[in-house]
Amino acid sequence: MKFKRFFTESASDNHREKILSVLNAKLNHIRSTHGSEDEVERLTHKIAFLTSMHQDGAGHITVDDVYDDHNKVGDEYDAGYEAEDMYSEAKERKPKKPRPLSKTKQDKLDVENRFQDFDFSKIKGQASYEQINPQDLADPEVRELGKKNKSIVERQSKLLHNSTINAILDENGNGIDLEKLKNIFTGTPDKKLNLLGKNAKLSTSRGSLVGKNDKLTKSGDGEKVFFDLTLPAYQGLYYDEDLNSFQIIRTCPNAGMCKAYCYAAKGGFIQYSNSAEKSAKTMTFLMNHPKEFAHSIANNLKAKLRHHAYKGKQIMFRWHDSGDFFVPQYLEMAYEIARETPEVLHYAYTKMVGQVNSSNKPDNFIFNMSFGGKEDKKIDRASGEKHADVVLPDVTSDLNIYKVIKPGQEEKKDPAKKSVIDPKDLPTLKQRISDKWGYPISSLFTYDQMMKIPVGDAGIMNVLVFPGDGDDSATRTDVNGTLLVKH
C-alpha cells in the first residue's frame, strides 16, 4: 500500500522529504486562505508526527509494527497515508506546458464580449411591417388578383411557393395549417448548408445563415472564396414571435424601376420552394433574435477563415444577393460583424445611398451604389464612387449574344454555361454604353478581360458582366462601374 513506502526501510530520505513538502504547502495554503483553526491544528500535528518519524529513522519501523500499534498511532496513520497519496498524485500529474486555446474555444470565450454595447432592439423598432393573414395566400382568387398591375416582386402570391402551400394545407385541404407554417419559418434556415459551417455558436437550431448563389460559385480567381446572405427580395413574410402573427416586411425600401427586372424574382429564387422558405426563415431569425443572428454570421465566417487560411485564400462575403439594408440599425449591425471579422472582405450592392454615405463604414467593407432605386441622383458615375447599373435589352437586343459551355464543363450532364458577345459586336456595345452614360470607351472591359488583368494595371475600369460571369468586379478597388448586361 502507499502508506508502506513512507515507513519501510526502502523509503529514501528524498522520498519522505517530498511528502513532507507537499503537506507543508497544503498547510501554508490553508493559513493563507484563512482556513479553520481546527484544520490548521490537525495538519500541523500530522506534519510534526511524520517529521519526527523521519528524523528518528522511520525506515526501521515495519508495516506490521504500525498495524499492531494502529490504535496508538491513530491520526498519525491517516497522516502518513494522506501524505503519500498526495505526493503520488502530484508525481503522476506532472505539470504540462500551457497549450493555447483552439480558435473554436477562443471564439466561444469571445462571444460573451461581442456586441455588448450594440442595441439590437432598434432593428425591429426601425422596421416597417404589417400583419397578414396567410390564409389569403392560399386563396386562388386572391393569388390571381395579386398578379394584376403589379411587378412580380410586389405580388403577395410570391410570398409563399405553391409547393409550400400544398404541403401545409389542413386535412380537408381548405386552408393553411398555421402551426405547420410557423414551424417552417422558425426552423433551421438550411440544415444541409455547410458553406460556412454547420454548428455556429448561438445559432440555436437554425444552422448556417450564409451560402453561395450560382453567381458566386463562378467568382474568384483561385485565391478568393465567395459567400453571401439572402433576404427576401423587395418584401418578405416572417413570423413575429412577440406578436404571435405573420408579418410582411419591406426589405428593399428604396427599390424603384429595378422591381421590373429584379433577378431575385426569377430563376431558382422562385422556381424552388426551398429558396423562398430559406429567406423567410432567415428573416424570421433576424427579426426575432438579431443578436444571435449576428453571432451566427460572425462565427460562420470565422470558421471558414480557419478552414481556408492554410490554403492562402481570402474570404469575400456579400451582404444580400437579394434584399438590402432595410433600416439604419441593420446596416450598423453589419458593420459590427465586419469589425469582428477584419480578415474578411465584406461587400454589398445597395440602393440605400444616403444611409450608407452618412454612416461610418469599416475599412473592410466595400459598397457598390446600385442604380434603379429612389436615390439614383445621389450616385455620381464620374466621381470614382463604385456603382452598379443594368444594361437593358434595348441596348443589346440586336447584338449577337449567345451562351457557351464553360471550360471544363463539356463532359458534364448539365454543364454550366455563360453568355458571351460576338467579338465583332463588342465595339458596338461599348460605344452605345459610352454614349448613354459617358464612360470612356478605353475604360470598358468585359469580365473575362478584367480577370486577366492584375489589380491596378489598367487604371480605373468599368466592367461588362454577362449572365454566367462572377462577382469579382464588385470587390475590386480598380473597378468603378459594374454593368450587368441583360439580353
C-alpha positions in Angstrom: 0.0 0.0 0.0 1.1 3.6 -0.5 1.5 4.1 3.3 4.0 1.3 3.3 6.6 3.3 1.4 6.8 6.1 4.0 7.6 3.8 6.9 9.5 0.9 5.4 13.2 0.7 5.1 13.1 1.0 1.3 11.8 4.6 1.5 14.5 7.1 0.7 15.1 10.4 2.6 14.4 12.3 -0.6 11.0 10.5 -1.0 10.0 11.4 2.6 11.1 15.0 2.2 8.9 15.4 -0.8 5.9 14.1 1.1 6.6 16.5 3.9 7.0 19.3 1.3 3.5 18.6 -0.1 1.9 18.7 3.4 3.7 21.9 4.3 2.5 23.5 1.1 -1.1 22.4 1.9 -0.7 23.9 5.4 0.5 27.2 4.1 -2.4 27.3 1.6 -4.9 26.7 4.4 -3.3 29.5 6.5 -3.3 32.0 3.6 -6.9 31.3 2.8 -7.9 31.7 6.5 -8.9 28.1 7.0 -10.3 26.9 10.2 -8.1 26.7 13.3 -9.1 23.0 13.8 -7.9 22.2 10.3 -4.6 24.0 10.8 -4.0 22.3 14.1 -4.8 18.9 12.7 -2.4 19.2 9.8 0.3 20.7 12.0 0.0 17.7 14.2 0.3 15.3 11.2 3.4 17.1 9.9 5.1 17.1 13.3 4.5 13.4 13.7 5.8 12.5 10.3 8.8 14.8 10.7 9.6 13.1 14.0 9.4 9.6 12.4 11.6 10.7 9.6 14.3 12.2 11.9 14.2 9.2 14.2 14.7 6.6 11.5 11.2 5.6 10.4 12.8 3.2 8.0 13.4 0.7 10.9 9.6 0.5 11.6 7.9 -2.3 9.8 4.4 -2.2 8.4 3.4 -4.9 10.8 4.6 -2.8 13.7 2.5 0.1 12.5 -0.6 -2.0 12.1 -0.1 -3.6 15.5 0.2 -0.2 17.0 -2.6 1.5 14.9 -4.7 2.4 17.8 -1.8 4.3 19.3 -0.8 5.9 16.1 -4.4 7.0 15.2 -4.3 10.2 13.2 -0.6 9.6 12.5 -1.5 6.6 10.4 -4.0 8.7 8.4 -1.4 11.4 8.1 1.1 9.0 6.6 -1.5 7.6 4.2 -2.8 11.0 3.1 0.7 12.5 2.7 1.8 9.6 0.5 -1.4 9.8 -1.5 -0.9 13.5 -2.2 2.7 13.0 -3.2 1.8 10.2 -5.5 -0.9 12.2 -7.3 1.5 15.2 -7.6 4.2 13.0 -9.0 1.8 11.4 -11.5 0.3 14.7 -12.7 3.4 16.3 -14.0 2.9 19.9 -14.9 2.2 20.3 -18.6 3.1 23.2 -20.8 0.2 25.6 -21.2 -1.5 25.0 -24.6 -3.1 27.8 -26.5 -6.9 27.6 -26.8 -8.2 26.3 -30.1 -9.8 29.0 -32.3 -13.2 27.4 -31.7 -12.8 27.5 -27.9 -11.4 31.1 -28.1 -14.4 32.1 -30.2 -16.7 30.7 -27.5 -14.9 32.8 -24.9 -15.1 35.9 -27.1 -18.8 35.5 -27.6 -19.7 37.0 -24.3 -17.7 40.1 -25.1 -19.1 40.6 -28.6 -21.6 43.3 -29.5 -22.1 44.2 -25.8 -22.8 47.9 -26.5 -24.9 47.4 -29.6 -28.7 47.9 -29.3 -30.2 45.1 -31.4 -33.8 46.0 -30.5 -33.6 49.1 -32.8 -33.6 46.8 -35.9 -37.2 45.8 -35.2 -38.0 49.2 -33.8 -37.0 50.9 -37.1 -38.5 48.4 -39.5 -41.8 48.8 -41.3 -44.0 45.7 -41.3 -47.7 44.8 -41.3 -49.7 41.8 -40.3 -51.1 39.4 -43.0 -53.5 36.5 -42.9 -51.6 33.6 -44.5 -54.9 32.0 -45.4 -55.3 34.7 -48.1 -52.1 33.5 -49.8 -53.7 30.1 -50.3 -56.8 31.5 -51.9 -56.6 31.0 -55.7 -58.7 34.1 -56.5 -56.6 36.3 -54.2 -53.4 34.9 -55.8 -54.6 35.6 -59.3 -55.9 39.1 -58.4 -52.5 39.9 -56.9 -50.8 39.4 -60.3 -52.6 42.3 -61.9 -51.0 45.7 -62.2 -48.0 44.7 -60.0 -44.4 43.7 -60.7 -43.6 40.2 -59.7 -41.7 41.2 -56.6 -44.7 43.2 -55.3 -47.2 40.3 -55.6 -48.2 38.7 -52.4 -48.5 35.5 -54.3 -44.7 35.4 -54.3 -44.5 35.3 -50.5 -45.3 31.5 -50.4 -44.3 29.0 -53.0 -47.2 26.8 -54.4 -45.5 23.6 -53.3 -45.1 25.0 -49.8 -48.8 25.8 -49.6 -49.7 22.4 -50.8 -47.5 20.8 -48.2 -49.1 22.6 -45.3 -52.8 22.5 -46.2 -55.0 21.3 -43.4 -56.5 17.8 -43.5 -59.5 18.9 -45.5 -57.4 20.9 -48.0 -59.4 24.0 -47.3 -56.7 26.2 -45.8 -53.2 26.5 -44.4 -52.2 24.8 -41.2 -50.7 27.8 -39.5 -48.8 25.8 -37.0 -47.0 23.9 -39.8 -46.2 27.2 -41.4 -44.9 28.6 -38.2 -42.7 25.6 -37.7 -41.2 26.1 -41.2 -40.4 29.7 -40.5 -38.9 29.2 -37.0 -36.8 26.2 -38.0 -33.3 25.9 -39.5 -32.6 28.2 -42.5 -30.8 25.3 -44.1 -29.9 22.1 -42.3 -27.6 20.8 -45.0 -25.8 24.1 -45.8 -22.1 23.7 -45.0 -20.5 26.5 -46.9 -19.7 28.5 -43.8 -20.1 25.8 -41.1 -23.0 23.9 -39.6 -22.7 24.4 -35.9 -22.3 28.1 -35.2 -22.3 29.2 -31.6 -25.5 30.9 -30.7 -27.2 30.0 -33.9 -29.6 27.8 -31.8 -31.1 25.1 -34.0 -31.2 27.3 -37.1 -28.0 26.2 -38.9 -25.9 28.3 -41.2 -27.3 31.5 -42.5 -24.8 32.2 -45.2 -24.5 30.4 -48.5 -23.4 30.8 -52.1 -25.6 31.5 -55.0 -24.9 30.5 -58.6 -23.2 33.7 -59.5 -20.8 33.4 -56.5 -19.8 29.9 -57.5 -18.4 31.4 -60.7 -16.5 34.1 -58.8 -12.9 34.1 -57.6 -9.5 33.7 -59.3 -8.4 30.7 -57.2 -7.3 32.9 -54.3 -10.7 34.1 -53.1 -13.8 32.3 -51.9 -17.2 34.0 -52.1 -20.2 33.6 -49.8 -23.4 35.5 -49.3 -26.5 36.2 -47.3 -30.1 36.0 -48.7 -33.0 38.1 -47.6 -36.4 38.1 -49.3 -36.4 40.3 -52.5 -38.3 43.6 -52.1 -40.7 42.2 -49.4 -40.9 39.1 -47.4 -43.0 37.1 -45.0 -41.9 36.3 -41.5 -43.3 35.0 -38.2 -43.2 37.5 -35.3 -42.8 35.6 -32.0 -43.7 38.7 -29.9 -46.9 39.4 -31.8 -47.7 35.7 -32.4 -48.6 36.6 -36.0 -47.3 36.6 -39.6 -45.9 39.9 -40.9 -44.9 41.3 -44.3 -41.7 43.4 -44.2 -40.3 45.6 -46.9 -36.6 44.5 -47.4 -35.8 47.0 -50.2 -37.3 50.3 -49.2 -35.5 52.3 -51.9 -36.4 49.9 -54.8 -37.5 51.8 -57.9 -37.6 50.7 -61.5 -35.5 47.7 -60.5 -38.7 46.0 -59.4 -39.4 45.4 -63.1 -36.3 43.3 -63.8 -35.2 42.1 -60.3 -33.2 38.9 -60.9 -34.1 37.6 -57.5 -37.7 37.3 -58.7 -36.7 34.8 -61.4 -34.9 31.5 -61.8 -34.0 29.5 -58.8 -35.2 32.2 -56.4 -38.8 31.4 -57.3 -38.5 28.1 -59.1 -37.8 26.1 -56.0 -39.7 26.3 -52.7 -36.6 25.9 -50.6 -35.2 29.2 -51.7 -38.3 31.1 -50.6 -38.5 29.1 -47.4 -34.9 29.7 -46.5 -35.2 33.5 -47.0 -38.3 33.5 -44.8 -36.5 31.5 -42.1 -33.6 33.9 -42.3 -35.9 36.9 -41.9 -37.8 35.3 -39.0 -34.5 34.6 -37.2 -33.2 38.2 -37.8 -36.4 39.9 -36.6 -36.8 37.8 -33.5 -33.3 37.1 -32.5 -31.0 39.7 -34.0 -28.1 39.2 -31.5 -28.0 35.5 -32.2 -28.2 36.3 -35.9 -25.1 38.5 -35.7 -23.2 35.9 -33.6 -24.1 33.2 -36.1 -22.8 35.1 -39.1 -19.6 36.1 -37.3 -18.9 32.6 -36.1 -19.7 31.1 -39.5 -17.2 33.5 -41.2 -14.5 32.8 -38.6 -15.0 29.0 -39.1 -14.5 29.4 -42.9 -11.5 31.7 -42.3 -9.9 28.8 -40.3 -10.8 26.3 -43.0 -9.3 28.3 -45.9 -6.5 30.2 -44.2 -3.9 27.5 -44.6 -4.7 27.5 -48.3 -3.9 31.1 -48.5 -7.4 32.1 -49.7 -9.3 35.2 -48.8 -13.0 35.1 -47.8 -15.3 37.5 -49.6 -18.7 38.0 -48.0 -21.6 39.6 -50.0 -24.4 41.1 -48.0 -27.6 40.2 -49.8 -27.9 38.6 -53.2 -31.4 39.8 -52.6 -32.8 42.3 -50.1 -31.0 45.4 -48.8 -30.1 47.3 -45.6 -33.7 48.0 -44.8 -33.1 50.1 -41.6 -30.1 52.0 -40.4 -29.5 49.8 -37.3 -29.3 46.7 -39.5 -26.6 48.4 -41.5 -24.8 49.2 -38.2 -25.1 45.5 -37.2 -23.4 44.5 -40.5 -20.6 47.0 -39.6 -20.2 45.4 -36.2 -19.8 41.9 -37.8 -17.3 43.3 -40.3 -15.2 44.8 -37.4 -15.4 41.4 -35.7 -14.1 39.7 -38.8 -11.4 42.1 -40.1 -9.8 39.4 -42.3 -13.0 39.1 -44.4 -13.8 41.5 -47.2 -17.4 42.4 -46.8 -19.2 44.0 -49.8 -22.7 44.8 -51.0 -24.8 46.3 -53.7 -27.2 48.8 -52.2 -29.8 51.4 -53.1 -29.7 52.9 -49.6 -27.3 55.5 -50.9 -28.0 58.3 -48.4 -28.0 55.9 -45.4 -24.6 54.4 -46.4 -23.0 57.7 -47.3 -23.8 59.1 -43.8 -22.5 56.1 -42.0 -19.1 55.2 -40.6 -18.2 52.1 -42.5 -15.2 49.9 -41.6 -12.2 49.7 -43.9 -13.0 46.1 -44.9 -16.4 47.0 -46.3 -17.0 47.9 -50.0 -20.2 49.3 -51.4 -21.5 49.3 -55.0 -24.2 52.0 -55.2 -26.9 50.5 -57.3 -28.9 52.4 -59.9 -32.6 51.7 -60.4 -33.7 53.0 -57.0 -35.2 56.1 -55.4 -31.8 57.8 -54.8 -30.2 57.5 -58.2 -29.5 61.2 -58.2 -27.1 60.8 -55.3 -24.9 58.5 -57.3 -22.1 60.1 -59.3 -20.7 57.9 -62.0 -17.8 60.3 -62.7 -16.6 60.7 -59.2 -15.0 57.3 -58.8 -17.7 56.1 -56.5 -18.2 52.4 -57.0 -21.6 51.7 -58.6 -23.6 49.2 -60.5 -26.2 49.5 -63.3 -28.1 47.3 -65.6 -27.6 47.4 -69.4 -31.2 46.6 -70.5 -32.2 44.7 -73.7 -33.0 48.0 -75.6 -29.2 48.4 -75.8 -28.3 44.8 -76.6 -31.3 43.2 -78.4 -29.8 43.4 -81.9 -26.4 42.2 -80.9 -25.1 38.6 -81.1 -25.0 37.5 -77.5 -25.2 33.7 -77.0 -24.5 31.0 -74.5 -21.5 28.8 -74.4 -20.4 25.9 -72.2 -17.8 27.0 -69.7 -14.3 25.4 -69.9 -14.1 22.1 -68.0 -17.8 21.5 -68.2 -18.0 19.9 -71.6 -18.4 16.3 -70.3 -21.0 17.1 -67.6 -24.6 16.1 -68.0 -25.8 19.6 -67.1 -22.8 21.8 -67.9 -22.5 25.3 -66.6 -23.0 28.0 -69.3 -22.3 31.6 -69.7 -23.2 34.3 -72.1 -20.7 35.9 -74.5 -20.9 38.5 -77.1 -19.6 38.1 -80.7 -16.2 39.9 -80.8 -17.5 41.8 -83.8 -20.4 43.3 -81.8 -18.3 44.2 -78.7 -17.1 47.6 -80.1 -20.7 48.5 -80.9 -21.9 47.6 -77.3 -19.1 49.7 -75.8 -19.9 52.6 -78.0 -23.6 52.5 -77.0 -22.8 52.3 -73.3 -20.3 55.2 -73.7 -22.9 57.3 -75.5 -25.5 56.6 -72.9 -23.6 57.0 -69.7 -20.4 58.9 -70.6 -17.8 56.2 -69.8 -14.6 56.5 -71.8 -14.5 53.6 -74.3 -11.0 52.8 -73.2 -12.3 52.1 -69.6 -14.8 49.5 -70.7 -13.7 45.8 -70.3 -15.6 42.5 -70.3 -15.5 40.5 -67.1 -13.2 37.9 -68.8 -10.8 40.7 -69.8 -10.8 42.1 -66.3 -10.0 38.7 -64.7 -6.7 38.6 -66.7 -5.6 42.0 -65.5 -3.8 42.4 -62.1 -5.5 45.0 -59.8 -4.4 48.5 -60.8 -2.6 47.6 -64.0 -5.3 49.0 -66.3 -6.2 52.1 -64.2 -9.9 52.5 -63.4 -12.1 50.1 -65.3 -15.9 49.8 -66.0 -16.7 46.2 -66.4 -19.4 44.5 -68.5 -20.8 41.5 -66.6 -22.7 39.0 -68.7 -25.0 36.2 -67.4 -22.8 33.4 -66.1 -20.0 35.7 -65.1 -18.8 36.0 -61.5 -19.0 38.9 -59.0 -15.3 39.9 -58.7 -15.7 43.3 -60.2 -17.9 44.4 -57.2 -14.9 43.7 -54.8 -12.0 45.2 -56.8 -10.8 48.7 -56.0 -9.8 49.4 -59.6 -13.4 48.9 -60.9 -15.6 51.9 -60.9 -18.8 50.6 -62.6 -20.2 47.0 -62.7 -22.5 46.9 -65.6 -24.8 43.9 -65.7 -25.7 43.1 -69.3 -29.2 41.8 -69.9 -30.2 40.3 -73.3 
